[in-house]
């Protein structure tokens, strides 16, 4: 009898439709609420994304998963049933977001504070959220926005390390890091199989976008980095496995039903005996050509528009031209952020408006690496860029200015549509959390904020926290601003102030929307002595 390997994951939920994703151990028919779909096959793994249609708006329905008619979900483990809650075009929404979650056992020493053990990651904030939802201590969110580093291909858990050692020599590169598609499937399985995480993903709709550790630290940081990595004998299989698994485990569920109906790759895979060769070909092209795989997507929650930006695979790094996204994706972003909304949310794994010391340092570094201070300085600048991970929006100044211009246009309006009450830029990656208030020239009607929440579970060391606090100081900002001006970096049109934070605990953020009002709360997970389901508010800001 076929069994569930992973899932179910509740992905898209609208007013009358929903999608449920599963991985199984054998080909079978998957049934959810009377809707059925056959699994498709990729290199020994079997997947289905079941489309549910005709649901009642504003309803709550418990659901089960059947494989070839036999019930396999929910499990008899005492947790509440999985429920699909459809929307009814309401102007309220509760969105949970964050990034950076290492899959490690949830027992000591892994649950200890970072300073207590070298393999400590603290208490998982997503796991704490799940426990609170199971206990009905918090309202169920409308969506969980996972903003990158859902898995760590270069920082694997003990169980995944054991699997790697069972199939190849870990003394040969890439060592105890992920090498191929098969190892990626194990990584996803471990990341999402914790019973509390599994329940959370089965009952809260989710969207996901990758960041560097989903593939490799510093992924696409510069043209030189790309050349060096592609020259490594093991890199090709790693990157193909990353894109194959990302499409299957993350991207497919991001698509709304109309987009699924138009997806030629999904249609072809469903007809293949083994879709591995076809998906491999797609993955190879996605790595080489940014336009080959469009990973950006959008969702609407009543009159709130969410636009999720691919700020990794869509980069342009060739011939000295640096852009965070290529022209085709930028046109898509501009088109999907225009319209009449109560609120506009632009989510990128990487913050656009950073601590000022970091912003000017990244802008300076890009200018130096581009030759502002000569070739020798450019070589040193490249080492600094990689050593300090200087790769966020300020390190792509052309794209940063383009984004600022778009925000000014959206916040001011064109006289025919009312601008959003708020524009929120969501970010992760940086392993600290903060809220920044953004001010633009002219008379914008929208209130603009950068909201950053990171990590779910992978805190900085005490030394790294001291560095971030130093970068947040006015003195450091003045010094790095001076360096940037000396390298020819123009003054930014926007101004911004960090009004809350930074904080450094494992955290989860909640963005609450009620008609044209919005507020954000960022809460930490348990510290020593706290109950495991603790989510203690660190900062709250009315937007």
C-alpha angles and dihedrals in degrees: 000000000000117000136201112260095181136358156333094222117185103215120163120025123176132159097286105005139059139170129220121196126204140171117210135188095235140020111281147136114273118209128192121172091340094310116118138197135171119237119246123220130237118174097319096325127103126210140178135183107198116206114213115200136178095038118158114255114249093014135135118216129177111222139199131200120227125190113201087342097308119116114241101160140088101040120225093243102119096258120129119268119270111258135195112214112192122205126239100207089271120165092231127089138169112204124183119201144171143119148225114059123173116205106228132142113283094231133086132317089028093053094051122105114277094252092056100062138010092234095042119125102168126228117331110247092205090053090051090050090052093052091050092050091049089053090046090237091133133032115262110257123238090227143000111221110203105196104195143305093063085156132020110224091180098043107046129179126251092259093052090046089056090052091050091052091050093061109029145011108277091200089070117077131298081035116184092356128098112284107178150354095286092056091047090057089056091048093054091045092055094043094054103031099080101116094236094047091045091053091047093053091046094058107028117065112238143201124193140191128182130242134186102289090054081073112005138324111274092015108184094355092143144349091255091053091052092051093049095048094047089055092061113099094226099044099084094059091044095053094044090051090049095054094041093052094041091055091049103039103031117011101046093062092050091070121098117227095264090052091048090053090055097044106116094188094056091047091052095046090053088059097046124096086217117006093194097104092046094048091045090055090050091049093051091052093045090057095049101040122039092205092054094078119034106202100167116102143166139218133189126220103190104296094347117100121206117196116186115202127207102225096170116045096032094060122127112218104152129119095000093303113127123191129157089221131013123250095262093054091044091055089050091051093049092048095049096045093054118088142074109299136155088222136007121207120191111190122195125163087231123061117241098199107047137172104301095241090054094044095056092041091055093046091049091048094052091051093048093047088052091057104266091137099029137270098294092053090046091058091050090045091056091055090049091048093057097037093054098032094240097177110112128113093286088059088060098053096174090056093042091056091045090053092048091052091050092049090051091051094047095045094048099042131210098261094258101072131041111246117239117272088233138014112201123190110203121204143166134168099092098085094233133081132228146143121232125190112219124210122195132191120266123023108309115185095203122082109229128205138171109222117193126183120174141180121027087182121349111077126192121255118253090257092052091049090054089053092052091049088051091051089051093058121105090231092058091046091054092050096048091043089056090050092050093051090049088055092052100257111156121232113265117249091221127069125203140180128201100234098175130029153310097220125172110201128111098277148177126203130214121201109196120196126190114174104299095346125091138176136177130213124187117197133185128225125239124310124196108305095021125115112261093244092054118137104175115190112243099176139359127192131180106220 
